[in-house]
Amino acid sequence: MVRLLAIGAGLLFTLVVMVSFVVDAYNAATTETPKTAEKVFHLDAKAPEGGWSFSGPLGKWDIAQLQRGYKVYKEVCSACHGMKFIAFRNLAELGYTENQVRAEAATWQVPGVDPATGESIMRPAEPTDYIPSPYPNDVAAAAANNNAIPPDLSLITKARKNGTNYVYSLLSGYQEIPAELTEQFPEFSTPFGLYYNPYFKYLNIAMAPPLMSDGQVTYDDGTEATVPQMSEDVTAFLTWGAEPTMIKRKQTGWPVMIFLVFATILAWMAKQQIWSAVKPSKRKD
C-alpha cells in the first residue's frame, strides 16, 4: 500500500511539473514583450568602413596603426584606464627599437621604493614594468569617476561580445538623444553624469566621451586624427594588447592544416597499398 501511494505521489508530482512547464511555455510564446527604449534603439556593434587589417585567416597587424593607437591610449585613455598585463617591453612588437622602448617607458611613472629610506615613491618606469593604473585602488577609482570603476583595458576586447567592433562603435558612437526616441518614449532621459550612446546596452553610459573632437591627438605620421580614425586606431591597439599572438597563431595554422591534409593523403594511400592484396570474401548463404 505504501509503495502504491509513493508511486501515485511521484506521478502526481510529475504531472504537475509537466502542466506547469506547458503553461509557462505557452505564456512565454503568446505574451508580447513590452518594447523599451533599450530594445528599440540599441544598435549592434559594427566594424569601420574599411574593416580590420587583422581580421580573417590572412589578416596582419598594421604596425603604423598600432603605434597610432598606443599614442591615443597614452594621451587619452590612460587617464582613467590601465593595462596591467602589458609590459613596456612588449612595445617592441609594435616596431619600436630597444632604445625607443626604454625611452618610452621612462615617460611613465610607476610605484617604487626609495632604496635609501625604504619609503614608497614614484619612479620612471623600466621596460620590465607593466603599464600602470592611474588609481592606487578601486575606491579611489570609483571616487574619481562618479562611483563607476573604469575597467582595465588589457583584455577588454576579449571580455566583451564582438569585442573589437564593440569598442570601436562605443568610442565613436556618442551622440545626442534622437528626437524619435523621445517621441516614442517620453519618459526616457539621460540622467546627470551619464551620456547617451546607442551601442551601450542600456543607452546611458557613465563613461564620458573620451574622444571629443578631431585633432585631439597629433599623429607623428601625419594621419588626420578624426574621431572615427582615433577610435579605430586605439581599438586596434587594444585588440593587439588582448591577443598579441593572434597573427602568429593564424600564420602557424596554415602549415599545420597543409601538413594534416598531406598526412591524411599519405595515410589513405598507405591503407590502399597494404590492403590491395586482400580480396573481399564471398559470403555464402
Short mmCIF file of the C-alpha atoms (twelve columns), coordinates in Angstrom:
data_MODEL
# 
_entry.id   MODEL 
# 
loop_
_atom_site.group_PDB 
_atom_site.id 
_atom_site.type_symbol 
_atom_site.label_atom_id 
_atom_site.label_alt_id 
_atom_site.label_comp_id 
_atom_site.label_asym_id 
_atom_site.label_seq_id 
_atom_site.Cartn_x 
_atom_site.Cartn_y 
_atom_site.Cartn_z 
_atom_site.pdbx_PDB_model_num 
ATOM 1   C CA . MET A 1   0.000  0.000   0.000   1 
ATOM 2   C CA . VAL A 2   2.817  2.414   0.911   1 
ATOM 3   C CA . ARG A 3   4.537  1.625   -2.366  1 
ATOM 4   C CA . LEU A 4   1.391  2.412   -4.342  1 
ATOM 5   C CA . LEU A 5   0.990  5.720   -2.521  1 
ATOM 6   C CA . ALA A 6   4.624  6.637   -3.275  1 
ATOM 7   C CA . ILE A 7   4.167  5.810   -6.950  1 
ATOM 8   C CA . GLY A 8   0.948  7.837   -7.068  1 
ATOM 9   C CA . ALA A 9   2.615  10.828  -5.393  1 
ATOM 10  C CA . GLY A 10  5.505  10.641  -7.852  1 
ATOM 11  C CA . LEU A 11  3.159  10.512  -10.834 1 
ATOM 12  C CA . LEU A 12  1.141  13.431  -9.457  1 
ATOM 13  C CA . PHE A 13  4.299  15.488  -8.938  1 
ATOM 14  C CA . THR A 14  5.478  14.700  -12.477 1 
ATOM 15  C CA . LEU A 15  2.090  15.683  -13.880 1 
ATOM 16  C CA . VAL A 16  2.100  18.988  -12.011 1 
ATOM 17  C CA . VAL A 17  5.609  19.791  -13.286 1 
ATOM 18  C CA . MET A 18  4.659  18.962  -16.882 1 
ATOM 19  C CA . VAL A 19  1.490  21.074  -16.706 1 
ATOM 20  C CA . SER A 20  3.445  23.999  -15.239 1 
ATOM 21  C CA . PHE A 21  6.065  23.701  -17.969 1 
ATOM 22  C CA . VAL A 22  3.443  23.657  -20.724 1 
ATOM 23  C CA . VAL A 23  1.573  26.614  -19.235 1 
ATOM 24  C CA . ASP A 24  4.761  28.685  -18.803 1 
ATOM 25  C CA . ALA A 25  5.924  27.838  -22.320 1 
ATOM 26  C CA . TYR A 26  2.544  28.854  -23.741 1 
ATOM 27  C CA . ASN A 27  2.545  32.122  -21.811 1 
ATOM 28  C CA . ALA A 28  6.104  32.902  -22.926 1 
ATOM 29  C CA . ALA A 29  5.206  32.241  -26.554 1 
ATOM 30  C CA . THR A 30  1.966  34.222  -26.555 1 
ATOM 31  C CA . THR A 31  2.769  37.099  -24.205 1 
ATOM 32  C CA . GLU A 32  4.060  40.118  -26.094 1 
ATOM 33  C CA . THR A 33  7.204  41.575  -24.534 1 
ATOM 34  C CA . PRO A 34  6.792  45.303  -23.898 1 
ATOM 35  C CA . LYS A 35  9.011  47.466  -26.060 1 
ATOM 36  C CA . THR A 36  11.523 49.613  -24.238 1 
ATOM 37  C CA . ALA A 37  13.872 52.308  -25.458 1 
ATOM 38  C CA . GLU A 38  16.829 49.996  -24.755 1 
ATOM 39  C CA . LYS A 39  15.428 47.288  -27.042 1 
ATOM 40  C CA . VAL A 40  14.265 49.568  -29.845 1 
ATOM 41  C CA . PHE A 41  17.208 51.970  -30.124 1 
ATOM 42  C CA . HIS A 42  20.137 49.785  -29.093 1 
ATOM 43  C CA . LEU A 43  22.455 49.266  -32.080 1 
ATOM 44  C CA . ASP A 44  24.676 46.281  -32.824 1 
ATOM 45  C CA . ALA A 45  28.408 46.915  -32.928 1 
ATOM 46  C CA . LYS A 46  29.954 47.318  -36.347 1 
ATOM 47  C CA . ALA A 47  33.421 47.418  -37.849 1 
ATOM 48  C CA . PRO A 48  34.836 50.548  -39.510 1 
ATOM 49  C CA . GLU A 49  34.066 51.034  -43.169 1 
ATOM 50  C CA . GLY A 50  37.346 49.523  -44.364 1 
ATOM 51  C CA . GLY A 51  37.265 46.599  -41.944 1 
ATOM 52  C CA . TRP A 52  40.203 45.449  -39.839 1 
ATOM 53  C CA . SER A 53  43.608 44.572  -41.277 1 
ATOM 54  C CA . PHE A 54  43.942 41.705  -38.782 1 
ATOM 55  C CA . SER A 55  40.598 40.050  -39.458 1 
ATOM 56  C CA . GLY A 56  40.270 36.853  -41.491 1 
ATOM 57  C CA . PRO A 57  42.671 33.938  -41.911 1 
ATOM 58  C CA . LEU A 58  45.211 36.072  -43.806 1 
ATOM 59  C CA . GLY A 59  44.995 39.120  -41.546 1 
ATOM 60  C CA . LYS A 60  48.078 41.086  -40.482 1 
ATOM 61  C CA . TRP A 61  48.794 43.787  -37.937 1 
ATOM 62  C CA . ASP A 62  49.051 47.309  -39.316 1 
ATOM 63  C CA . ILE A 63  52.108 48.396  -37.329 1 
ATOM 64  C CA . ALA A 64  51.591 52.098  -38.099 1 
ATOM 65  C CA . GLN A 65  48.014 51.820  -36.863 1 
ATOM 66  C CA . LEU A 66  49.098 50.077  -33.664 1 
ATOM 67  C CA . GLN A 67  51.620 52.843  -32.966 1 
ATOM 68  C CA . ARG A 68  48.933 55.464  -33.507 1 
ATOM 69  C CA . GLY A 69  46.597 53.507  -31.247 1 
ATOM 70  C CA . TYR A 70  49.189 53.391  -28.492 1 
ATOM 71  C CA . LYS A 71  49.549 57.157  -28.749 1 
ATOM 72  C CA . VAL A 72  45.778 57.610  -28.370 1 
ATOM 73  C CA . TYR A 73  45.740 55.244  -25.414 1 
ATOM 74  C CA . LYS A 74  48.638 57.029  -23.707 1 
ATOM 75  C CA . GLU A 75  47.361 60.562  -24.240 1 
ATOM 76  C CA . VAL A 76  43.642 59.919  -23.719 1 
ATOM 77  C CA . CYS A 77  42.633 56.544  -22.302 1 
ATOM 78  C CA . SER A 78  45.425 56.111  -19.747 1 
ATOM 79  C CA . ALA A 79  43.956 58.965  -17.694 1 
ATOM 80  C CA . CYS A 80  41.302 56.506  -16.473 1 
ATOM 81  C CA . HIS A 81  42.323 53.001  -17.615 1 
ATOM 82  C CA . GLY A 82  45.393 50.868  -17.011 1 
ATOM 83  C CA . MET A 83  46.703 47.843  -18.935 1 
ATOM 84  C CA . LYS A 84  48.173 45.703  -16.196 1 
ATOM 85  C CA . PHE A 85  49.023 42.728  -18.417 1 
ATOM 86  C CA . ILE A 86  51.067 44.698  -20.955 1 
ATOM 87  C CA . ALA A 87  54.717 45.365  -20.130 1 
ATOM 88  C CA . PHE A 88  56.581 48.212  -21.775 1 
ATOM 89  C CA . ARG A 89  58.985 45.678  -23.283 1 
ATOM 90  C CA . ASN A 90  56.029 44.326  -25.290 1 
ATOM 91  C CA . LEU A 91  56.019 47.591  -27.257 1 
ATOM 92  C CA . ALA A 92  58.992 46.216  -29.188 1 
ATOM 93  C CA . GLU A 93  56.414 44.151  -31.082 1 
ATOM 94  C CA . LEU A 94  54.978 47.419  -32.424 1 
ATOM 95  C CA . GLY A 95  58.184 48.197  -34.271 1 
ATOM 96  C CA . TYR A 96  59.976 50.210  -31.594 1 
ATOM 97  C CA . THR A 97  63.686 49.663  -31.031 1 
ATOM 98  C CA . GLU A 98  65.135 48.698  -27.654 1 
ATOM 99  C CA . ASN A 99  66.285 52.278  -27.030 1 
ATOM 100 C CA . GLN A 100 62.897 53.656  -28.016 1 
ATOM 101 C CA . VAL A 101 61.149 51.224  -25.664 1 
ATOM 102 C CA . ARG A 102 63.448 52.224  -22.818 1 
ATOM 103 C CA . ALA A 103 62.886 55.919  -23.520 1 
ATOM 104 C CA . GLU A 104 59.133 55.451  -23.809 1 
ATOM 105 C CA . ALA A 105 58.949 53.511  -20.554 1 
ATOM 106 C CA . ALA A 106 60.796 56.306  -18.774 1 
ATOM 107 C CA . THR A 107 57.987 58.751  -19.646 1 
ATOM 108 C CA . TRP A 108 55.662 56.818  -17.312 1 
ATOM 109 C CA . GLN A 109 55.677 56.907  -13.527 1 
ATOM 110 C CA . VAL A 110 55.217 53.686  -11.548 1 
ATOM 111 C CA . PRO A 111 55.233 52.934  -7.802  1 
ATOM 112 C CA . GLY A 112 58.662 52.168  -6.360  1 
ATOM 113 C CA . VAL A 113 60.697 52.158  -3.168  1 
ATOM 114 C CA . ASP A 114 63.414 54.628  -2.251  1 
ATOM 115 C CA . PRO A 115 66.493 52.434  -1.634  1 
ATOM 116 C CA . ALA A 116 67.861 54.951  0.841   1 
ATOM 117 C CA . THR A 117 64.797 55.409  3.063   1 
ATOM 118 C CA . GLY A 118 62.568 52.469  2.149   1 
ATOM 119 C CA . GLU A 119 59.649 54.835  1.562   1 
ATOM 120 C CA . SER A 120 57.200 54.489  -1.292  1 
ATOM 121 C CA . ILE A 121 57.931 56.781  -4.207  1 
ATOM 122 C CA . MET A 122 57.006 57.212  -7.860  1 
ATOM 123 C CA . ARG A 123 59.853 56.438  -10.243 1 
ATOM 124 C CA . PRO A 124 60.330 56.340  -14.029 1 
ATOM 125 C CA . ALA A 125 59.212 53.016  -15.442 1 
ATOM 126 C CA . GLU A 126 61.581 50.481  -16.957 1 
ATOM 127 C CA . PRO A 127 60.907 48.089  -19.880 1 
ATOM 128 C CA . THR A 128 60.151 45.280  -17.433 1 
ATOM 129 C CA . ASP A 129 57.388 47.274  -15.713 1 
ATOM 130 C CA . TYR A 130 53.745 46.975  -16.682 1 
ATOM 131 C CA . ILE A 131 51.507 49.824  -17.804 1 
ATOM 132 C CA . PRO A 132 50.137 51.144  -14.510 1 
ATOM 133 C CA . SER A 133 46.630 52.053  -13.443 1 
ATOM 134 C CA . PRO A 134 46.114 55.773  -12.818 1 
ATOM 135 C CA . TYR A 135 44.460 54.951  -9.474  1 
ATOM 136 C CA . PRO A 136 46.006 53.257  -6.432  1 
ATOM 137 C CA . ASN A 137 42.871 51.168  -5.760  1 
ATOM 138 C CA . ASP A 138 39.218 50.669  -6.722  1 
ATOM 139 C CA . VAL A 139 37.973 53.039  -4.024  1 
ATOM 140 C CA . ALA A 140 39.991 55.908  -5.458  1 
ATOM 141 C CA . ALA A 141 38.910 54.955  -8.991  1 
ATOM 142 C CA . ALA A 142 35.217 54.992  -8.024  1 
ATOM 143 C CA . ALA A 143 35.554 58.295  -6.170  1 
ATOM 144 C CA . ALA A 144 37.071 59.943  -9.252  1 
ATOM 145 C CA . ASN A 145 34.514 58.576  -11.728 1 
ATOM 146 C CA . ASN A 146 31.040 59.131  -10.298 1 
ATOM 147 C CA . ASN A 147 31.197 55.819  -8.423  1 
ATOM 148 C CA . ALA A 148 31.925 53.853  -11.627 1 
ATOM 149 C CA . ILE A 149 35.227 51.940  -11.677 1 
ATOM 150 C CA . PRO A 150 36.967 52.176  -15.085 1 
ATOM 151 C CA . PRO A 151 37.884 48.659  -16.249 1 
ATOM 152 C CA . ASP A 152 41.422 47.600  -17.046 1 
ATOM 153 C CA . LEU A 153 41.831 47.549  -20.831 1 
ATOM 154 C CA . SER A 154 44.330 44.702  -21.167 1 
ATOM 155 C CA . LEU A 155 41.660 42.183  -22.173 1 
ATOM 156 C CA . ILE A 156 38.708 44.461  -22.890 1 
ATOM 157 C CA . THR A 157 38.202 43.275  -26.479 1 
ATOM 158 C CA . LYS A 158 38.114 39.677  -25.239 1 
ATOM 159 C CA . ALA A 159 35.808 40.473  -22.335 1 
ATOM 160 C CA . ARG A 160 33.004 41.958  -24.447 1 
ATOM 161 C CA . LYS A 161 30.795 40.282  -27.029 1 
ATOM 162 C CA . ASN A 162 32.057 41.116  -30.520 1 
ATOM 163 C CA . GLY A 163 34.689 42.995  -28.548 1 
ATOM 164 C CA . THR A 164 36.741 44.730  -31.223 1 
ATOM 165 C CA . ASN A 165 33.715 46.080  -33.066 1 
ATOM 166 C CA . TYR A 166 32.010 46.914  -29.772 1 
ATOM 167 C CA . VAL A 167 34.895 49.044  -28.502 1 
ATOM 168 C CA . TYR A 168 35.188 50.864  -31.830 1 
ATOM 169 C CA . SER A 169 31.445 51.521  -32.050 1 
ATOM 170 C CA . LEU A 170 31.250 52.644  -28.434 1 
ATOM 171 C CA . LEU A 171 34.125 55.109  -28.751 1 
ATOM 172 C CA . SER A 172 32.778 56.665  -31.936 1 
ATOM 173 C CA . GLY A 173 29.067 56.348  -31.097 1 
ATOM 174 C CA . TYR A 174 28.393 59.136  -28.582 1 
ATOM 175 C CA . GLN A 175 25.585 61.421  -29.743 1 
ATOM 176 C CA . GLU A 176 22.585 63.438  -28.683 1 
ATOM 177 C CA . ILE A 177 19.361 61.607  -27.866 1 
ATOM 178 C CA . PRO A 178 17.432 61.212  -31.147 1 
ATOM 179 C CA . ALA A 179 14.148 63.110  -31.350 1 
ATOM 180 C CA . GLU A 180 12.476 59.893  -32.489 1 
ATOM 181 C CA . LEU A 181 13.416 58.237  -29.197 1 
ATOM 182 C CA . THR A 182 11.871 60.939  -27.045 1 
ATOM 183 C CA . GLU A 183 8.760  60.892  -29.199 1 
ATOM 184 C CA . GLN A 184 8.247  57.154  -28.724 1 
ATOM 185 C CA . PHE A 185 9.427  57.084  -25.101 1 
ATOM 186 C CA . PRO A 186 8.777  60.466  -23.449 1 
ATOM 187 C CA . GLU A 187 9.827  59.047  -20.086 1 
ATOM 188 C CA . PHE A 188 13.361 58.271  -21.321 1 
ATOM 189 C CA . SER A 189 16.139 60.643  -20.326 1 
ATOM 190 C CA . THR A 190 19.860 60.732  -19.712 1 
ATOM 191 C CA . PRO A 191 20.479 61.499  -16.029 1 
ATOM 192 C CA . PHE A 192 23.144 63.950  -14.980 1 
ATOM 193 C CA . GLY A 193 26.565 62.292  -15.092 1 
ATOM 194 C CA . LEU A 194 25.574 59.801  -17.815 1 
ATOM 195 C CA . TYR A 195 25.928 60.021  -21.593 1 
ATOM 196 C CA . TYR A 196 23.799 58.700  -24.439 1 
ATOM 197 C CA . ASN A 197 25.411 56.002  -26.585 1 
ATOM 198 C CA . PRO A 198 23.222 53.650  -28.660 1 
ATOM 199 C CA . TYR A 199 25.925 50.958  -28.732 1 
ATOM 200 C CA . PHE A 200 25.808 50.602  -24.954 1 
ATOM 201 C CA . LYS A 201 23.218 48.059  -23.809 1 
ATOM 202 C CA . TYR A 202 21.342 50.489  -21.578 1 
ATOM 203 C CA . LEU A 203 21.885 53.521  -23.863 1 
ATOM 204 C CA . ASN A 204 23.109 55.683  -20.962 1 
ATOM 205 C CA . ILE A 205 26.744 55.125  -20.031 1 
ATOM 206 C CA . ALA A 206 28.807 56.543  -17.166 1 
ATOM 207 C CA . MET A 207 31.991 56.996  -19.236 1 
ATOM 208 C CA . ALA A 208 32.262 60.480  -20.682 1 
ATOM 209 C CA . PRO A 209 33.187 60.664  -24.383 1 
ATOM 210 C CA . PRO A 210 36.967 60.160  -24.325 1 
ATOM 211 C CA . LEU A 211 37.407 61.245  -27.934 1 
ATOM 212 C CA . MET A 212 35.520 64.514  -28.069 1 
ATOM 213 C CA . SER A 213 36.812 66.258  -31.177 1 
ATOM 214 C CA . ASP A 214 39.002 65.859  -34.241 1 
ATOM 215 C CA . GLY A 215 42.663 66.648  -33.709 1 
ATOM 216 C CA . GLN A 216 42.608 65.679  -30.047 1 
ATOM 217 C CA . VAL A 217 45.816 63.706  -30.711 1 
ATOM 218 C CA . THR A 218 48.569 64.685  -33.143 1 
ATOM 219 C CA . TYR A 219 49.844 61.692  -35.096 1 
ATOM 220 C CA . ASP A 220 53.552 61.501  -35.855 1 
ATOM 221 C CA . ASP A 221 52.930 60.065  -39.323 1 
ATOM 222 C CA . GLY A 222 50.628 62.910  -40.368 1 
ATOM 223 C CA . THR A 223 47.408 60.864  -40.392 1 
ATOM 224 C CA . GLU A 224 44.343 63.043  -39.852 1 
ATOM 225 C CA . ALA A 225 43.161 62.406  -36.307 1 
ATOM 226 C CA . THR A 226 39.394 62.373  -36.725 1 
ATOM 227 C CA . VAL A 227 37.241 60.817  -34.018 1 
ATOM 228 C CA . PRO A 228 36.498 57.698  -36.137 1 
ATOM 229 C CA . GLN A 229 40.203 57.377  -37.020 1 
ATOM 230 C CA . MET A 230 41.337 57.670  -33.409 1 
ATOM 231 C CA . SER A 231 38.619 55.209  -32.344 1 
ATOM 232 C CA . GLU A 232 39.768 52.717  -34.974 1 
ATOM 233 C CA . ASP A 233 43.449 53.074  -34.104 1 
ATOM 234 C CA . VAL A 234 43.092 52.711  -30.337 1 
ATOM 235 C CA . THR A 235 40.708 49.766  -30.811 1 
ATOM 236 C CA . ALA A 236 43.305 48.017  -32.985 1 
ATOM 237 C CA . PHE A 237 45.905 48.634  -30.272 1 
ATOM 238 C CA . LEU A 238 43.600 47.221  -27.579 1 
ATOM 239 C CA . THR A 239 42.918 44.180  -29.756 1 
ATOM 240 C CA . TRP A 240 46.659 43.607  -30.060 1 
ATOM 241 C CA . GLY A 241 47.021 44.056  -26.300 1 
ATOM 242 C CA . ALA A 242 44.365 41.415  -25.628 1 
ATOM 243 C CA . GLU A 243 45.837 38.892  -28.065 1 
ATOM 244 C CA . PRO A 244 49.306 39.876  -29.303 1 
ATOM 245 C CA . THR A 245 49.991 36.407  -30.741 1 
ATOM 246 C CA . MET A 246 46.833 36.316  -32.868 1 
ATOM 247 C CA . ILE A 247 48.623 36.821  -36.205 1 
ATOM 248 C CA . LYS A 248 51.372 34.311  -35.338 1 
ATOM 249 C CA . ARG A 249 48.674 31.778  -34.484 1 
ATOM 250 C CA . LYS A 250 47.000 32.310  -37.835 1 
ATOM 251 C CA . GLN A 251 50.309 32.036  -39.678 1 
ATOM 252 C CA . THR A 252 51.115 28.815  -37.828 1 
ATOM 253 C CA . GLY A 253 47.703 27.387  -38.621 1 
ATOM 254 C CA . TRP A 254 48.247 27.276  -42.381 1 
ATOM 255 C CA . PRO A 255 51.323 24.979  -42.320 1 
ATOM 256 C CA . VAL A 256 49.576 22.784  -39.777 1 
ATOM 257 C CA . MET A 257 46.484 22.462  -41.984 1 
ATOM 258 C CA . ILE A 258 48.619 21.699  -45.057 1 
ATOM 259 C CA . PHE A 259 50.560 19.061  -43.112 1 
ATOM 260 C CA . LEU A 260 47.361 17.427  -41.869 1 
ATOM 261 C CA . VAL A 261 45.936 17.262  -45.395 1 
ATOM 262 C CA . PHE A 262 49.203 15.795  -46.711 1 
ATOM 263 C CA . ALA A 263 49.375 13.271  -43.835 1 
ATOM 264 C CA . THR A 264 45.769 12.246  -44.476 1 
ATOM 265 C CA . ILE A 265 46.515 11.597  -48.161 1 
ATOM 266 C CA . LEU A 266 49.597 9.544   -47.240 1 
ATOM 267 C CA . ALA A 267 47.608 7.524   -44.714 1 
ATOM 268 C CA . TRP A 268 44.896 6.792   -47.291 1 
ATOM 269 C CA . MET A 269 47.493 5.725   -49.903 1 
ATOM 270 C CA . ALA A 270 49.240 3.504   -47.342 1 
ATOM 271 C CA . LYS A 271 45.955 1.878   -46.439 1 
ATOM 272 C CA . GLN A 272 45.228 1.221   -50.102 1 
ATOM 273 C CA . GLN A 273 48.687 -0.301  -50.589 1 
ATOM 274 C CA . ILE A 274 48.534 -2.562  -47.531 1 
ATOM 275 C CA . TRP A 275 45.075 -3.929  -48.244 1 
ATOM 276 C CA . SER A 276 45.363 -4.101  -52.026 1 
ATOM 277 C CA . ALA A 277 46.239 -7.845  -51.986 1 
ATOM 278 C CA . VAL A 278 43.341 -8.728  -49.743 1 
ATOM 279 C CA . LYS A 279 40.282 -9.741  -51.649 1 
ATOM 280 C CA . PRO A 280 36.873 -9.466  -50.034 1 
ATOM 281 C CA . SER A 281 35.441 -12.862 -49.173 1 
ATOM 282 C CA . LYS A 282 32.259 -14.008 -50.824 1 
ATOM 283 C CA . ARG A 283 29.603 -14.757 -48.277 1 
ATOM 284 C CA . LYS A 284 27.653 -17.978 -48.693 1 
ATOM 285 C CA . ASP A 285 24.095 -18.020 -47.525 1 
# 
